[in-house]
Amino acid sequence: MASRWWRWRRGCSWRPAARSPEPGSPGLAGQPGPRAAADACSQAHRWKGLDLSQIPYFNLVKHLTSACPNIYSISRFHHTTPDSKTHSGEKYTDPFKLGWRDLKGLYEDIRKELLISTSELKEMSEYYFDGKGKAFRPIIVALMARACNIHHNNSRHVQASQRTIALIAEMIHTASLVHDDVIDDASSRRGKHTVNKIWGEKKAVLAGDLILSAASIALARIGNTTVISILTQVIEDLVRGEFLQLGSKENENERFAHYLEKTFKKTASLIANSCKAVSVLGCPDPVVHEIAYQYGKNIGIAFQLIDDVLDFTSCSDQMGKPTSADLKLGLATGPVLFACQQFPEMNAMIMRRFSLPGDVDRARQYVLQSDGVQQTTYLAQQYCHEAVREISKLRPSPERDALIQLSEIVLTRDK
């Protein structure tokens, strides 16, 4: 296992964080040497198999800071070049091109599911299905379907029901975006005005409900009660996650666990359960179902952790939505919670949800002066490492290796 992890990480290089300490901020330590990097890798090995959400907050910080005695950030991972050899020895272009083989006509098919006679409601429901999204979730689902099918009986085909799961995943995700934008009073999404800003909050809620109902009909049509149960859990988790986001914890250990639980329910549950659903449809082995679920869970949490980092490090044009949005909503994400260890005065701001004038700007400066961004990125690495460890249990295939590479892309994306 150690050698496999090193193969995955061989393209990773470390460098001091590219930022200048501001007055009063902690200075940067010296360059990490080979021993520091080895210590970091050794620490990561000791984390294998752990459920990171169960590590108390202060212990988590202790693990991270002992593994990273100097402040350094992650440079771009080595990406597999087009037509390069994969771990399995076969060739493929890249994860997205490989996944799209089974997703041609994805958005057209979704629009066909939205059988609506009212023109305004139809326009609202189809608004985000314009082909300009990342389609990250359907790509993962399609790749997982092929990887599980190949593992089970070397089948090179994706079943129609498995492809339908990819459509349903994108529909549930999009419905949740419409509803989230209403709750957050968001004005932009994917570089354009939100549904609620164009048509109003009441109509936006109904449009989100309609997308969910269309997804439910498509799910019922599959006719597999186990799969129906798996994916209805996602909708429950989305609701519970939104309720978790509306609250906060005073105790700092509980606060971080609260944050990770919210992250799982709002983001990772959909990916985890969609991956599990296609594995159930393609393979009878419960071990494979658990591998698929764990991969989706870990990659989903890592995806959101990086999203929370980008809220502090990317510009609005890159993200397609305003940055520092979470602080403005009163949310304390990973970078903020880690920053509290260096700036305890942030605790009061967290408890009042950054509601006083100047709180948002001050909190942002504290985060950028702290190790919060680097620590959150490092935590995302651990989740990606766990995702790779899980998916590597499947039989080698281009799709399995594409899922491994997706973990690198999650860590290095800038939008």
Secondary structure, 3 states (H helix, E strand, C coil): CHHHHHHHHCCCCEEECCCCCCCCCCCCCCCCCHHHHHHHHHHHHHCCCCCHHHCCHHHHHHHHHHHCCCCEEECCCCCCCCCEECCCCCEECCHHHHHHCCCCCHHHHHHHHCCCCCHHHHHHHCCCCCCCCCCHHHHHHHHHHHHHHHHHHCCCCCCHHHHHHHHHHHHHHHHHHHHHHHHHCCCEECCEECHHHHHCHHHHHHHHHHHHHHHHHHHHHHCCHHHHHHHHHHHHHHHHHHHHHHCCCCCHHHHHHHHHHHHHHHHHHHHHHHHHHHHHHHCCCHHHHHHHHHHHHHHHHHHHHHHHHHHHHCCHHHHCCCCCHHHHCCCCCHHHHHHCCCCCCHHHHHHCCCCCCCHHHHHHHHHHHCCHHHHHHHHHHHHHHHHHHHHCCCCCCHHHHHHHHHHHHHHHCCC
